[in-house]
């Protein structure tokens, strides 16, 4: 499929539910040119100087969320992308205690209640996206984040280390 991600000037909290065979940041962000300034993941990052990316982040991964900083409105187009999650299998996240910047791995969005199985609720303190957040309190999610979207990244605040995956989207 051909994946298109709408980007706003400044910081975009994003992820990739489909990726091409070549997952280098050079290949993924080539179409953005110098408009793309920085890409930051949890514990890694890179900056673009005249079309050459420098830094510890050299490839895009299905399970990671990213802060992509650009100068002007843009559409990031990724040709021949292959979905990273299907109804039969999904991305596995090895969450650690504290803040985890992860992807949302599906092409269809879903409510936070549908996306997160109840078996994980004792281990997740809160989830934050770009400008919205929710905390699980007394059996329900409270806050402005109630829907997880394709191509968005999320901070998951974990109370312990555990393996996690989202429920498959309908």
C-alpha positions, 0 to 999 in steps of 0.5 A, spaced: 500 500 500 502 507 499 502 510 506 500 517 506 501 521 513 499 528 514 504 532 518 504 539 521 509 544 522 513 543 528 513 536 532 509 531 530 508 525 534 507 519 529 508 512 528 508 507 522 503 502 521 506 499 514 513 500 512 517 498 506 523 493 505 528 499 506 526 502 513 532 507 513 531 514 515 534 516 509 529 512 504 523 513 509 524 521 509 527 522 502 521 525 499 520 531 505 527 533 503 530 539 508 523 540 510 524 534 515 529 537 521 529 532 526 527 525 528 527 523 535 525 516 538 525 513 545 533 513 547 535 515 540 535 521 534 537 524 528 538 530 525 537 532 517 543 537 514 542 538 507 539 531 506 544 527 510 541 524 516 546 524 522 545 521 529 544 514 533 537 513 529 538 510 523 532 506 521 524 506 523 521 500 527 514 498 527 514 498 535 516 505 536 513 512 536 517 518 533 517 525 534 518 528 527 520 535 527 518 539 520 518 546 518 512 546 513 506 542 512 507 536 508 505 529 506 509 524 508 508 518 502 511 511 503 510 507 497 510 499 497 509 499 504 507 492 508 502 492 514 506 491 520 500 488 524 494 484 521 488 480 525 492 474 525 499 477 529 500 484 532 506 488 534 509 486 541 512 491 545 517 490 551 514 495 556 519 497 561 517 501 568 516 508 566 515 512 560 515 508 553 514 511 546 510 506 542 507 506 535 499 504 534 500 499 529 493 498 525 490 502 519 484 503 523 483 507 529 479 504 535 477 506 542 482 506 548 477 501 551 477 496 545 485 497 544 487 495 551 485 488 554 483 489 561 489 484 563 494 490 562 490 495 566 494 494 572 500 495 569 498 502 565 498 508 569 497 513 563 497 514 556 499 520 552 498 522 545 500 529 541 496 534 546 491 529 549 492 524 555 488 519 559 489 515 566 486 509 568 482 510 575 477 506 578 475 502 572 475 507 567 479 511 562 479 519 564 482 524 560 482 527 553 485 521 550 479 516 548 481 514 541 487 511 538 489 513 531 493 510 525 500 513 524 500 516 531 505 515 537 503 514 544 507 515 551 505 509 555 506 510 562 508 503 565 508 501 573 512 495 571 516 491 566 511 487 561 510 484 554 504 488 551 500 488 545 494 492 543 487 488 541 487 487 534 482 493 531 476 491 527 
